[in-house]
Amino acid sequence: MKKILQIDKDLNKIQDLDILLERILYYAREAVSADAGSIYIRDGNELEIKYAQNDTLQKKLAEGQKLNFSIFRIPVNEKTISGYVAANSTHLNIRDMYNIPPDRPYSFNTHYDETSGYKTISSLTFPLVSNQGEILGVLQLLNAKSPKGNIVSFKKSDEPFVLHFASNATVALQRARMTRTLLLRMIQMAELRDPKETGAHVNRVGSYACEIYEAWAKKRHIPDDSMQKQKDTLRMAAMLHDVGKVGISDLILKKPGRFNEEEYEIMKSHTYVGARLFANEESDLDRIARDIAISHHENWDGSGYPGKIVWENAKADEILPSGVGLKGEEIPLFARIVSLADVYDALSCQRVYKEAWTEEDVLHEIRKCKGNKFDPELVDIFFEIFPVIKQIQKKYPDDH
């Protein structure tokens, strides 16, 4: 009961949808000693995998590396275990995945085991059902572990706990979806002005930023609770990095050619116009979103903008930047992280006004900017976790 209450409390603190999904899977696995698991979200008549975790395979990776998993979808029907659970709004506790009775409509696809060298034995799969009866997704736990670490079947007594957990997780999931929807609506306002501010772009930037921060925090032995809380806030704040573009004229934002000096000065004002939206600081999100909005164009060597600004009683259109850029660690950490994430994504993606750079050219540019535009330590971390960055790209593709 104490574990149930603590998990419920922790889940209710998480605001960002992606961070919540990752933690739902982690807490569920921890609660019933599952070695691995996946979480799927329903999209129409399909389930899309959002996160996968596997302790056994994770231990084989170098320190700081994350498990790579394939992004795929499965139909909501009775042919797969997760599809069956979603289609019938029921749970399945399977003792032996390789000996499912032939009269069952579903079967186990052994492809992942064959390619990864992992042996899946037992599974416990639950639907994530809203109070209105809507199937939001599926939670699948794999390979229960005994106290001695042996792989065993999930107990019948695990089922009521996971059922309760899935119910509470769904409530938290609905709340996080509402928060994500509100954020994306704010971003859509910016997208009306600037076509490159798409939902896919900001989701990638937010996800890149979280992975870079997590690797940075682990190097400094930041406590896990503190790191997770910061990741939750960072992901939402990073998505809002360019929201100040709502205050910039279409004549400038949509200009096909290069800006003249006057236009460039106006364009640069999106940093403090955006920061102004979070000036009445009431939460960590306000503070971090403000830091990111105003400082994500500062450069490590001090050549960025807008520089130091006095805020007291100043309206956005009355602010006169000092013209002296912030330098080094004067730039807030999260702004330095988002700067790197934003530039990587902008160079990597096709836009109406440019072709995507090749991956080789993008990575060469980032290396070239190490120590002048970007924090050198963060560039090193970026390359250390680059396989994870690539996975995020696949997770949030642009709509062409």
C-alpha positions in Angstrom: 0.0 0.0 0.0 2.9 2.4 0.8 4.4 1.7 -2.6 1.0 2.3 -4.4 0.5 5.6 -2.6 4.1 6.8 -3.4 3.8 5.8 -7.1 0.4 7.6 -7.3 2.0 10.7 -5.7 5.0 10.7 -8.0 3.0 10.2 -11.2 0.7 13.1 -10.3 3.8 15.4 -10.1 4.8 14.8 -13.7 3.4 17.2 -16.2 5.0 16.3 -19.6 3.5 13.5 -21.6 6.7 11.8 -22.8 8.4 12.0 -19.4 5.2 10.5 -17.8 5.1 7.6 -20.3 8.7 6.8 -19.5 8.1 6.9 -15.8 4.9 4.9 -16.0 6.8 2.1 -17.6 9.7 2.3 -15.1 7.4 2.3 -12.0 5.2 -0.5 -13.3 8.3 -2.7 -14.0 9.8 -1.9 -10.6 6.6 -2.7 -8.8 6.3 -6.2 -10.1 10.0 -6.9 -10.7 9.8 -7.0 -14.5 13.1 -7.2 -16.4 11.7 -5.5 -19.4 8.6 -3.8 -20.9 7.0 -1.5 -23.4 4.3 1.1 -23.4 2.1 1.8 -26.5 -0.2 4.7 -27.2 -3.3 4.3 -29.4 -3.5 6.3 -32.5 -6.8 5.5 -34.4 -6.8 1.7 -35.1 -3.1 1.3 -34.3 -0.9 1.1 -31.3 2.5 2.9 -31.5 5.3 2.0 -29.3 6.5 5.0 -27.3 9.0 3.5 -24.8 10.8 0.2 -24.3 13.0 -0.7 -21.4 15.1 -3.8 -20.8 17.5 -4.2 -17.8 19.4 -7.2 -19.2 20.2 -5.5 -22.5 20.8 -2.1 -20.8 23.6 -3.7 -18.7 25.5 -4.7 -21.9 25.7 -1.0 -23.0 28.5 1.4 -22.2 27.9 3.8 -19.3 25.6 6.7 -20.4 24.2 4.8 -23.4 20.5 4.1 -23.7 18.8 1.1 -25.2 17.8 1.6 -28.8 14.4 0.2 -29.8 12.6 0.2 -33.1 9.7 2.6 -33.7 6.8 0.6 -35.0 3.0 0.3 -35.1 0.7 -2.7 -34.7 -3.0 -2.9 -35.5 -5.7 -3.0 -32.8 -6.9 -6.5 -33.5 -6.6 -10.0 -32.0 -3.6 -11.2 -33.9 -1.0 -9.8 -31.4 -0.9 -9.8 -27.7 -1.0 -6.0 -27.3 -3.5 -5.7 -30.1 -5.8 -8.3 -28.4 -5.6 -6.5 -25.1 -6.5 -3.2 -26.7 -9.3 -4.6 -28.9 -11.0 -6.5 -26.0 -10.1 -4.1 -23.1 -8.8 -7.0 -21.0 -5.5 -8.1 -19.6 -3.4 -11.1 -20.4 -1.0 -13.0 -18.1 1.1 -15.4 -20.2 3.4 -17.8 -18.4 5.3 -19.0 -21.5 5.4 -16.8 -24.6 6.9 -19.7 -26.7 4.0 -22.1 -25.8 0.8 -20.1 -26.3 -2.0 -22.6 -26.8 -2.8 -22.9 -30.5 -6.5 -22.1 -30.0 -5.7 -18.5 -29.0 -6.2 -15.9 -31.7 -3.0 -14.1 -30.8 0.6 -15.2 -31.2 4.1 -14.1 -30.1 6.4 -12.6 -32.7 9.9 -13.9 -32.0 11.7 -11.5 -34.3 12.9 -9.2 -31.5 14.3 -12.1 -29.5 16.1 -13.4 -32.5 17.7 -10.1 -33.4 18.6 -8.9 -29.9 19.6 -12.3 -28.4 17.1 -11.7 -25.6 14.7 -14.5 -24.5 11.2 -13.4 -23.6 9.5 -15.9 -21.3 6.6 -14.3 -19.4 4.4 -11.3 -20.0 1.7 -9.3 -18.2 -0.2 -6.9 -20.5 -2.8 -4.4 -19.5 -4.9 -1.8 -21.3 -4.8 1.8 -20.3 -8.5 2.7 -20.1 -9.9 6.1 -19.4 -12.9 6.7 -17.1 -15.0 7.1 -20.2 -14.0 3.6 -21.5 -11.5 4.9 -24.1 -8.4 2.8 -24.7 -5.5 5.2 -24.5 -2.8 2.6 -24.8 -1.3 -0.7 -23.6 1.3 -1.4 -20.9 3.2 -4.6 -21.4 5.6 -6.0 -18.8 8.1 -8.8 -19.7 10.0 -11.5 -17.7 9.2 -11.3 -14.0 12.3 -11.8 -11.8 12.5 -13.8 -8.7 14.3 -12.5 -5.6 17.4 -14.4 -6.8 17.1 -12.8 -10.3 15.8 -15.8 -12.2 13.2 -15.2 -14.9 9.8 -16.6 -13.7 6.1 -16.1 -14.5 4.1 -13.2 -13.2 2.0 -14.1 -10.2 -1.8 -13.9 -10.1 -1.4 -11.6 -7.2 0.5 -9.1 -9.4 -2.7 -8.5 -11.5 -4.8 -6.4 -9.1 -1.8 -4.2 -8.4 -1.1 -3.6 -12.1 -4.8 -3.0 -12.7 -4.9 -0.3 -10.0 -1.6 1.1 -11.3 -2.9 1.2 -14.9 -6.1 3.0 -13.8 -4.2 5.7 -11.9 -1.6 6.0 -14.7 -4.4 6.6 -17.1 -5.7 9.5 -15.1 -2.2 11.1 -15.1 -1.9 10.3 -18.8 -5.1 12.2 -19.6 -3.9 15.2 -17.6 -0.5 15.2 -19.4 -2.2 14.9 -22.8 -4.3 18.0 -21.9 -1.1 19.9 -21.0 0.7 18.8 -24.2 -2.4 19.9 -26.2 -2.3 23.4 -24.6 1.5 23.7 -25.3 1.0 22.6 -28.9 -1.8 25.2 -29.3 0.6 27.9 -28.2 3.2 26.6 -30.6 0.6 26.5 -33.4 0.2 30.2 -33.0 3.9 30.6 -33.6 3.6 28.2 -36.5 1.0 30.5 -38.2 3.8 33.1 -38.2 6.8 30.9 -38.8 6.3 27.7 -40.8 9.3 25.9 -39.3 7.8 26.1 -35.8 6.0 22.8 -36.2 4.8 20.3 -33.6 7.4 17.7 -34.8 10.2 20.3 -34.6 9.5 21.3 -31.0 8.9 17.7 -29.9 12.3 16.8 -31.3 14.0 19.8 -29.7 12.4 19.0 -26.4 13.4 15.4 -26.5 17.0 16.1 -27.6 17.3 18.6 -24.8 16.1 16.1 -22.2 18.5 13.4 -23.3 21.5 15.9 -23.4 20.5 17.1 -19.9 20.1 13.6 -18.5 23.6 12.6 -19.7 25.0 15.8 -18.3 23.3 15.2 -14.9 24.5 11.6 -14.7 28.1 12.8 -15.2 27.6 15.1 -12.2 25.8 12.4 -10.1 22.7 14.5 -9.8 20.1 12.6 -7.7 17.6 10.8 -9.9 14.6 12.4 -8.3 16.0 15.9 -9.0 17.0 14.9 -12.5 13.6 13.6 -13.4 11.9 16.7 -12.0 14.2 18.9 -14.1 13.7 16.8 -17.2 9.9 17.1 -16.8 10.1 20.9 -16.7 12.8 21.2 -19.3 10.9 19.3 -22.0 7.9 21.6 -21.8 10.0 24.7 -21.6 12.2 23.7 -24.5 9.1 23.2 -26.7 8.3 26.9 -26.1 11.8 28.3 -27.0 10.6 30.3 -30.1 7.1 31.2 -28.9 8.1 34.9 -29.0 7.8 34.7 -32.8 4.1 35.4 -32.3 5.2 39.0 -31.8 7.2 39.3 -35.1 5.7 40.6 -38.3 4.9 38.1 -41.1 6.8 40.4 -43.5 10.0 39.5 -41.6 9.3 35.9 -40.6 8.2 34.8 -44.1 10.7 36.9 -46.0 12.3 34.5 -48.6 15.7 36.2 -48.7 18.2 37.4 -46.2 17.3 40.0 -43.6 18.7 43.5 -43.8 20.2 44.9 -40.6 17.0 46.5 -39.4 14.9 43.4 -40.0 17.5 41.2 -38.3 17.3 43.4 -35.2 13.5 43.0 -35.2 13.9 39.3 -35.6 16.2 39.1 -32.6 13.5 40.6 -30.4 11.6 37.3 -30.4 13.9 36.2 -27.6 12.7 38.8 -25.1 9.2 39.0 -26.5 8.9 35.3 -25.7 10.6 35.6 -22.3 8.0 38.3 -21.4 5.3 35.7 -21.6 6.8 34.0 -18.5 7.9 37.2 -16.6 5.4 36.7 -13.8 7.2 33.8 -12.3 4.9 31.4 -10.5 6.6 28.0 -11.1 9.8 26.4 -12.2 8.3 26.1 -15.7 8.0 29.9 -15.9 11.6 30.4 -14.8 13.1 27.8 -17.1 10.9 28.8 -20.1 11.9 32.4 -19.6 15.6 31.5 -19.4 15.4 29.4 -22.6 13.3 31.9 -24.6 15.7 34.8 -23.9 19.0 33.0 -24.0 18.9 30.2 -26.6 20.6 32.4 -29.2 23.5 33.3 -26.8 26.9 31.9 -27.9 29.5 30.3 -25.7 32.1 32.9 -26.8 29.8 35.8 -26.1 29.0 36.6 -29.7 25.2 35.8 -29.5 22.2 37.9 -28.6 20.3 39.6 -27.0 22.7 39.9 -24.1 22.0 41.3 -20.6 18.6 42.9 -20.2 17.0 44.9 -17.4 13.4 43.7 -16.9 11.9 45.8 -14.1 8.7 47.6 -15.3 9.8 47.3 -18.9 7.4 46.3 -21.7 8.7 44.1 -24.4 8.7 46.9 -27.0 10.6 49.2 -24.7 13.5 46.8 -23.9 16.8 47.8 -25.2 19.3 44.9 -25.1 22.8 45.8 -23.9 24.4 44.4 -27.1 26.9 42.5 -25.0 26.2 38.8 -25.3 26.3 36.4 -22.3 29.4 34.2 -22.3 30.2 30.7 -21.1 28.4 29.7 -18.0 26.7 33.1 -17.7 24.3 31.5 -20.2 21.7 29.3 -18.3 22.4 25.6 -18.7 19.1 24.8 -20.2 19.4 27.6 -22.8 22.8 26.2 -23.8 21.3 22.8 -24.2 18.3 24.0 -26.3 20.7 26.1 -28.5 22.5 22.9 -29.5 19.3 20.9 -29.9 17.6 23.6 -32.0 20.5 24.1 -34.4 20.9 20.4 -34.9 17.3 20.0 -35.8 17.1 23.1 -38.0 20.1 22.0 -40.1 18.9 18.4 -40.3 15.4 19.1 -41.6 14.0 20.3 -44.9 12.1 23.5 -45.0 10.3 25.4 -47.7 13.2 27.7 -48.0 16.1 25.1 -47.8 17.0 21.5 -48.3 18.1 19.4 -45.3 21.9 19.2 -44.8 23.5 15.8 -45.0 24.2 14.2 -41.7 27.9 14.4 -42.3 27.7 18.2 -42.9 25.5 18.7 -39.9 27.8 16.9 -37.6 30.8 18.7 -39.1 29.2 22.0 -38.4 28.4 21.1 -34.8 32.0 20.1 -34.2 33.2 23.3 -35.9 31.0 25.3 -33.5 32.3 23.6 -30.4 33.8 26.2 -28.0 32.5 29.3 -29.9 28.8 28.8 -30.4 28.2 25.8 -28.2 29.3 24.7 -24.8 32.2 22.2 -25.5 31.1 19.8 -22.8 27.5 19.6 -24.2 28.9 19.0 -27.7 30.9 16.0 -26.4 27.7 14.7 -24.7 25.7 15.2 -27.9 28.1 12.9 -29.8 28.2 10.3 -26.9 24.4 10.0 -27.1 24.0 10.4 -30.8 22.3 7.0 -31.4 19.5 8.2 -29.0 19.3 11.5 -30.9 18.8 9.5 -34.1 16.1 7.5 -32.6 14.2 10.6 -31.5 14.3 11.8 -35.2 12.5 8.7 -36.2 9.9 9.1 -33.4 8.8 12.6 -34.5 9.1 12.7 -38.3 8.1 15.8 -40.3 4.8 15.7 -42.2 5.7 16.3 -45.9 
